[in-house]
Amino acid sequence: MTTSPPDGDGEPPVTLADAYALVTPEDSRALYARWADTYESDFVEGTGYLIPDRVAEEFADVAGRLDGTVLDVGCGTGLVAFALVRDTAGEGVDWVIDGADISPQMLAVAADKQRPDGRPLYRRLIEVDLTTDLRERTDLLEAGYAAVVSAGTFTHGHLGPESLAALVPLGRPGAIFAIGINFEHFEARGFAQCLAELLESGRIRNLDPRIVEMYRPGSAHDGDQAVVAIFRRA
Ligand SMILES: C[S@@+](CC[C@H](N)C(=O)[O-])C[C@H]1O[C@@H](n2cnc3c(N)ncnc32)[C@H](O)[C@@H]1O
């Protein structure tokens, strides 16, 4: 099991099992407050965690020269946006990206990230609990996002299918979604059914679920997979 080094204040190290065992949004706030400083140096590097890169890659594959703003939900320290900007450099797209997350400590790390030319990676960083009623978040609903992306947030102990359905109105009509969902959860926790219902009810179209590896070969978690659900708001 992957662990972070002991916290300076003597707290036990964070493990991936801790993250998968979260139950409530308060649990998430508390765990990511402790994990923010070592999340990348320990967890991402130590496990060869690739899903932010995979989501960015699958999104870029369908987005082309997107006109409008991308919302990165559960953005954490900013790895999806970082990969998107890095991997499409030279293609002439100047991505405008907002990030949303429940953890102010993770958002603070994301706020320090820059583009190659020194501009901030994110236009705006938004603290939000995505399990709450997003119909009250007029700031998000009125932003008219051209795309919504996410990695590592629809997984064990984190967000469920009801939070996926609640994201749909955050995209403008025709908006592209690229949402990473833990493969073990995809059928078992009702994500596949949720997407089928959204499709059937005409709220989304062009559903294209793509299976990707979550970790680098040789990682202790090698073989863990995710579905990147690509679709458009109808
Ligand atoms: C595993 S991290 C993934 C972060 C980043 N997308 C990545 O791939 O590195 C999961 C993120 O989900 C956020 N999160 C957990 N519960 C949430 C909630 N209810 N609302 C918003 N964000 C939440 C956490 O704060 C954390 O930053």
The ligand as a Tripos MOL2 file, in Angstrom:
@<TRIPOS>MOLECULE
LIG
   27    29     1     0     0
SMALL
NO_CHARGES

@<TRIPOS>ATOM
      1 C1         -7.9240   11.7590   -6.0470 C.3       1 LIG1
      2 S1         -8.1260   13.4800   -6.0060 S.3       1 LIG1
      3 C2         -8.0460   13.8470   -7.7450 C.3       1 LIG1
      4 C3         -7.4980   15.2290   -7.9900 C.3       1 LIG1
      5 C4         -7.0940   15.5010   -9.4430 C.3       1 LIG1
      6 N1         -8.2430   15.5730  -10.3130 N.3       1 LIG1
      7 C5         -6.1340   14.4290   -9.8810 C.2       1 LIG1
      8 O1         -6.5060   13.5900  -10.7240 O.co2     1 LIG1
      9 O2         -4.9970   14.4390   -9.3940 O.co2     1 LIG1
     10 C6         -9.8740   13.6790   -5.6670 C.3       1 LIG1
     11 C7        -10.2850   15.1240   -5.5050 C.3       1 LIG1
     12 O3        -11.7030   15.1590   -5.2920 O.3       1 LIG1
     13 C8        -11.9740   16.1910   -4.3700 C.3       1 LIG1
     14 N2        -13.2860   15.9440   -3.7750 N.ar      1 LIG1
     15 C9        -13.6520   14.9220   -2.9410 C.ar      1 LIG1
     16 N3        -14.9380   15.0530   -2.5730 N.ar      1 LIG1
     17 C10       -15.4000   16.1770   -3.1800 C.ar      1 LIG1
     18 C11       -16.6470   16.8570   -3.1720 C.ar      1 LIG1
     19 N4        -17.6890   16.3930   -2.4570 N.pl3     1 LIG1
     20 N5        -16.7810   17.9850   -3.9060 N.ar      1 LIG1
     21 C12       -15.7290   18.4750   -4.6130 C.ar      1 LIG1
     22 N6        -14.5120   17.8830   -4.6630 N.ar      1 LIG1
     23 C13       -14.3560   16.7420   -3.9550 C.ar      1 LIG1
     24 C14       -10.8260   16.1020   -3.3770 C.3       1 LIG1
     25 O4        -10.6680   17.2660   -2.6100 O.3       1 LIG1
     26 C15        -9.6380   15.8030   -4.2960 C.3       1 LIG1
     27 O5         -8.9670   16.9740   -4.6960 O.3       1 LIG1
@<TRIPOS>BOND
     1     1     2 1
     2     2     3 1
     3     2    10 1
     4     3     4 1
     5     4     5 1
     6     5     6 1
     7     5     7 1
     8     7     8 2
     9     7     9 1
    10    10    11 1
    11    11    12 1
    12    11    26 1
    13    12    13 1
    14    13    14 1
    15    13    24 1
    16    14    15 ar
    17    14    23 ar
    18    15    16 ar
    19    16    17 ar
    20    17    18 ar
    21    17    23 ar
    22    18    19 1
    23    18    20 ar
    24    20    21 ar
    25    21    22 ar
    26    22    23 ar
    27    24    25 1
    28    24    26 1
    29    26    27 1
@<TRIPOS>SUBSTRUCTURE
     1 LIG1         1 GROUP 0 **** ****
